[in-house]
Amino acid sequence: MADPVIVWFRRDLRLADNSALESASGAPVLPVFVWALSEEGDWTPGGASRWWLHRSLAALDADMRARGSRLIVRSGSSADTLTALVRETGAGAVHWNRRCEPAAAAQEDEVARALAGMGCRVRTFDGSDLSGSTGLLNASGRPFQVFTPFYRALSARLTDEGIAPSGGPPALAPPAEWPSSEPLDSLGQRPVAAWDAGLRATWTPGEQGAQSDLDRFLAERIGTYAAMRDRPDTEGVSRLSPHLHFGEIGPRQIWHAAQNVPGSEPFLRQLVWREFSRHLLRHFPHTASEPLRPEFAAFPWRTDPAALRAWRRGMTGYPIVDAGMRQLRRTGWMHNRVRMLVASFLTKDLLIPWQEGARWFWDTLVDADLANNTQGWQWTAGCGADASPYFRIFNPVIQGMRFDPDGAYVRQWVPELAKIPAEWIHRPWEAPDRVLAEAGVRLGETYPARIVDHAEAREAALAAYAQLRRAAQCGKQIPPSSG
């Protein structure tokens, strides 16, 4: 019998199109997940991510058992755990799919050195990327920092190479003897307090849930995606982001399934945005906590705990902003258009550092992905690659009226405003007293008054940006402000 192969599952919690698993074909397979929180650096999984991960691992184990295998769960040092398993089982090799986060890359290097030191073969793969995206550079041999040329280069590579994904194995050869495994509940990923009812009602983690969501999107919504993707009041998007983050479905599978569907190009373009974010994090690892554009390190951000707390709770007095933040608290997810709005409000209306918003999203999103989260916040704040200009400041009233014209999204997540007519629902402070009274709304009591005037905040943000530009030209530091 061939020596067993350990397949180290990381952010690839699926059996189909799994390069590391496929490469172990023909040998007994030891699937392993290692819970090593201390090796995640400054970005240990938040509460919503842990909730999802627990259920995803349980689903993966069930899928493996249906194929004659099982998932071995261990906790502790990844290097120590994997080398111990090699000794216990006589495994001849360890395979895994690489992650893009800086701490994960350091972790993998440590594991590879430890395994090489004991003579164990190591094989690693880019199983979580679109084919050919790793190592893609611009014409000058440097990392891309603008999306459109990256998109063109990767699209051409995908067309040339083809990316037909592999299917999952019908069976997994078991080892002669199974090593011990820790109970999944022992990892402490499930919430102690029952705050997760909204998550349970909204999501089905696991490979089967991911495939079902993709099939539903392709059958029902991809044809209208371009027209409806910015409308949070409708089911116009795929909602595949958490499945992608945890690797329950791979980007190659999505690309292959969607590429020949009429009208799919705008959707596939968003998949390449994900690749672009991973590309940036690999090449500029400091951007997880620092701006890509170094001049923004001197931006005069404000310290305002009360405003930050109101933003987190969805109590800013701006209905579209509050709806998004409450949807996030309830479901662990937020529509992408609204993510941009709430991020713009925090960084430009409140002048609170983008890192504060990134940290909150990290803890509350079920799709909290370091590359996507970093790129999204830096794009909105104006300090990242291919960023939105700092002087582009979303008006929450105009955005609400444009993308939630009937107020359905606000009514769903801000029920205290449910009876306000659509004409006023995005600007209740301008509604006549009679309208507010009939709707049962008392500003400052049943619904908060605005914590900031957008027009005034916009002028303050533009002044701060102008101050930054002048300081950059003079080489001066700008002191932070407090509010």
Secondary structure, 3 states (H helix, E strand, C coil): CCCCEEEEECCCCCCCCCHHHHCCCCCCEEEEEEECHHHHCCCCCCHHHHHHHHHHHHHHHHHHHCCCCCCEEEECCHHHHHHHHHHHHCCCEEEEECCCCHHHHHHHHHHHHHHHHCCCEEEEECCCCCCCCCCCCCCCCCCCCCHHHHHHHHHHHHHHHCCCCCCCCCCCCCCCCCCCCCCHHHHCCCCCCCCCHHHHHHCCCCHHHHHHHHHHHHHHCHHHHHHHCCCCCCCCCCCCHHHHHCCCCCHHHHHHHHCCCCCCHHHHHHHHHHHHHHHHHHHCHHHHCCCCCHHHHHCCCEECHHHHHHHHHCCCCCHHHHHHHHHHHHHCCCCHHHHHHHHHHHHHHCCCCHHHHHHHHHHHCCCCCHHHHHHHHHHHHCCCCCCCCCCCCCCHHHHHHHHCCCCHHHHHHCHHHCCCCCCCCCCHHHCCHHHHHHHCCCECCCECCCCCCHHHHHHHHHHHHHHHHHHHHHCCCCCCEEC
